[in-house]
């Protein structure tokens, strides 16, 4: 089950991004397409104008496009080269700019960022093909998320934040243990027929 929403109050004053229906985004073969989790992540964010953003696992680039249009300096990466090419094409299609490159999580990421975004693979299972790797999160649904969170703090600017999409498909005890090192804030949620999705902001508490 997701954490008690009373412990993670929703943002009630900051303006949030809205899904921009004017953006033209083509889906690409063997690339994870925008779905309810993608839309929830976008609509849980404050417009990131004037800050540096890293999107991990960019897929078709819909989140990257929204951040770039809002005025962020965006780096977008994906392990799937087809997703890299798809994001580049969609940026060009919408006359937007971002740096896009292939990277297995942070393996080819340089620099530090004010905001790191990730909609990780969260279904239980092992993915072998490029498309399967975008949804298969290993034994507990958190394998990729765990790898990501072990490195993400090293790529944050002082005061930087990580925002992740989470799901009840992830094994609850394993997920809570993984997140226990962070200060957590719940930004938004969506209940669906077979699961609940929610978005959390994670920061590293000062020592």
C-alpha positions as CSV (number, residue, x, y, z in Angstrom):
1,X,0.0,0.0,0.0
2,X,1.2,3.6,-0.6
3,X,2.2,5.6,2.5
4,X,-0.5,7.4,4.5
5,X,-1.4,10.5,2.6
6,X,-1.7,12.4,5.9
7,X,2.1,12.0,6.3
8,X,2.8,13.4,2.9
9,X,0.5,16.4,2.3
10,X,-0.4,17.4,-1.2
11,X,0.9,20.7,-2.6
12,X,-2.0,23.0,-2.2
13,X,-0.6,26.4,-3.1
14,X,2.1,26.0,-5.8
15,X,1.0,26.2,-9.4
16,X,1.4,22.8,-11.1
17,X,2.1,22.0,-14.7
18,X,-0.8,21.0,-16.8
19,X,-0.7,18.5,-19.6
20,X,0.1,20.5,-22.7
21,X,-2.2,19.3,-25.5
22,X,-0.5,21.5,-28.0
23,X,2.7,19.5,-27.9
24,X,3.0,17.0,-30.8
25,X,4.4,13.8,-29.6
26,X,4.8,10.8,-31.9
27,X,5.0,7.3,-30.3
28,X,7.9,5.1,-31.6
29,X,8.2,1.4,-32.0
30,X,9.9,-0.4,-29.0
31,X,9.7,2.8,-26.9
32,X,7.5,3.1,-23.8
33,X,4.5,5.3,-24.8
34,X,3.0,8.0,-22.6
35,X,0.5,6.5,-20.1
36,X,-1.4,7.5,-16.9
37,X,1.9,7.3,-15.0
38,X,3.6,9.8,-17.4
39,X,0.7,12.2,-17.1
40,X,0.6,12.0,-13.3
41,X,4.3,12.8,-13.1
42,X,3.9,15.9,-15.3
43,X,0.8,17.2,-13.5
44,X,2.5,16.7,-10.1
45,X,5.4,19.1,-10.9
46,X,5.8,22.8,-10.4
47,X,6.9,24.4,-13.7
48,X,10.7,24.1,-13.6
49,X,11.5,27.5,-15.1
50,X,15.1,28.5,-14.9
51,X,16.5,25.3,-13.3
52,X,18.5,22.3,-14.4
53,X,16.6,19.1,-14.9
54,X,17.7,15.5,-15.6
55,X,15.0,13.2,-16.8
56,X,16.0,9.6,-16.4
57,X,14.3,7.2,-18.8
58,X,12.9,9.7,-21.2
59,X,11.0,7.3,-23.5
60,X,9.1,9.4,-26.1
61,X,10.2,12.6,-24.3
62,X,6.9,13.9,-23.2
63,X,8.1,14.9,-19.7
64,X,11.3,16.4,-21.2
65,X,9.2,18.4,-23.7
66,X,7.0,19.8,-20.9
67,X,10.1,20.8,-18.8
68,X,11.9,22.4,-21.8
69,X,8.8,24.4,-22.7
70,X,8.5,25.6,-19.1
71,X,12.0,27.0,-19.4
72,X,14.2,24.4,-17.8
73,X,17.7,23.4,-19.0
74,X,17.0,19.7,-19.6
75,X,19.3,16.7,-20.0
76,X,17.3,13.5,-21.0
77,X,18.7,10.0,-21.0
78,X,17.5,6.5,-21.7
79,X,19.1,3.1,-21.9
80,X,17.1,2.4,-25.1
81,X,18.7,4.1,-28.1
82,X,15.4,4.1,-29.9
83,X,14.0,6.2,-27.0
84,X,16.9,8.6,-27.4
85,X,16.1,9.0,-31.1
86,X,12.4,9.3,-30.4
87,X,12.9,12.1,-27.8
88,X,15.2,14.0,-30.1
89,X,12.7,13.8,-33.0
90,X,9.8,15.0,-30.7
91,X,11.9,17.9,-29.5
92,X,12.7,18.9,-33.0
93,X,9.1,18.5,-34.0
94,X,8.1,21.0,-31.3
95,X,11.0,23.4,-31.8
96,X,12.4,22.7,-28.3
97,X,15.9,22.1,-27.1
98,X,17.4,19.6,-24.7
99,X,20.5,17.4,-24.5
100,X,19.5,13.8,-25.1
101,X,21.8,10.8,-24.9
102,X,22.0,7.1,-24.2
103,X,22.9,6.2,-20.6
104,X,22.3,3.2,-18.4
105,X,21.0,5.2,-15.5
106,X,23.9,7.5,-14.5
107,X,26.7,5.7,-16.5
108,X,27.0,8.6,-19.0
109,X,25.6,11.5,-17.0
110,X,27.8,14.4,-16.2
111,X,27.2,17.4,-13.9
112,X,24.7,18.2,-11.2
113,X,21.0,19.1,-11.3
114,X,18.4,21.0,-9.4
115,X,15.8,18.4,-10.2
116,X,16.1,14.7,-11.2
117,X,12.9,13.0,-12.5
118,X,12.3,9.3,-12.9
119,X,9.3,7.2,-13.9
120,X,11.0,3.9,-13.2
121,X,10.1,0.4,-14.3
122,X,7.9,-0.9,-11.5
123,X,6.2,-4.1,-12.6
124,X,7.5,-7.3,-11.0
125,X,9.5,-9.3,-13.6
126,X,12.7,-9.4,-15.6
127,X,12.8,-7.5,-18.9
128,X,15.0,-8.7,-21.7
129,X,14.1,-6.6,-24.7
130,X,14.4,-2.9,-24.9
131,X,10.7,-2.3,-24.5
132,X,10.4,-4.8,-21.6
133,X,13.2,-3.1,-19.7
134,X,11.1,0.1,-19.6
135,X,8.4,-1.6,-17.4
136,X,10.1,-4.6,-15.7
137,X,11.4,-3.7,-12.2
138,X,12.9,-7.0,-11.1
139,X,11.9,-9.3,-8.3
140,X,10.2,-6.7,-6.1
141,X,9.5,-4.1,-8.8
142,X,12.2,-1.9,-7.3
143,X,15.4,-3.2,-8.7
144,X,16.0,-0.3,-11.1
145,X,14.7,2.2,-8.7
146,X,17.2,1.0,-6.1
147,X,20.1,1.4,-8.5
148,X,18.9,4.8,-9.4
149,X,18.5,6.0,-5.8
150,X,21.9,4.7,-4.7
151,X,23.5,7.2,-7.2
152,X,21.0,10.1,-7.6
153,X,22.1,12.1,-4.5
154,X,25.6,12.4,-6.0
155,X,24.2,14.2,-9.0
156,X,22.1,16.8,-7.1
157,X,23.0,20.5,-6.7
158,X,22.9,21.8,-3.1
159,X,19.2,21.8,-2.2
160,X,18.3,19.6,-5.2
161,X,15.4,17.2,-5.4
162,X,14.5,13.9,-6.8
163,X,11.0,13.2,-8.0
164,X,9.9,9.7,-8.7
165,X,6.7,7.9,-9.8
166,X,5.8,5.0,-7.5
167,X,3.1,2.3,-7.7
168,X,1.4,-0.3,-5.4
169,X,2.7,-2.8,-7.9
170,X,6.1,-2.4,-6.1
171,X,6.5,-4.7,-3.1
172,X,5.5,-2.4,-0.1
173,X,8.1,-3.4,2.6
174,X,11.0,-3.4,0.1
175,X,9.9,0.0,-1.2
176,X,9.6,1.6,2.2
177,X,13.0,0.3,3.2
178,X,14.5,1.7,0.0
179,X,13.0,5.2,0.6
180,X,13.8,5.3,4.4
181,X,17.0,7.3,3.9
182,X,15.2,10.3,2.3
183,X,13.0,13.1,3.5
184,X,9.7,12.5,1.6
185,X,6.9,14.6,0.3
186,X,3.9,13.3,-1.6
187,X,3.1,15.4,-4.6
188,X,0.1,13.7,-6.2
189,X,-1.7,10.4,-6.7
190,X,-4.1,8.6,-8.9
191,X,-6.1,5.5,-8.1
192,X,-6.8,3.2,-10.9
193,X,-8.8,-0.1,-11.3
194,X,-5.8,-2.4,-10.5
195,X,-3.3,-0.1,-8.7
196,X,-2.6,3.3,-7.2
197,X,0.1,5.5,-8.6
198,X,1.7,8.4,-6.6
199,X,4.6,10.8,-7.0
200,X,7.1,11.6,-4.3
201,X,9.7,14.3,-3.9
202,X,12.8,12.9,-2.2
203,X,15.5,15.0,-0.6
204,X,18.6,14.0,1.4
205,X,18.4,15.2,5.0
206,X,21.4,17.2,6.2
207,X,23.8,15.2,8.3
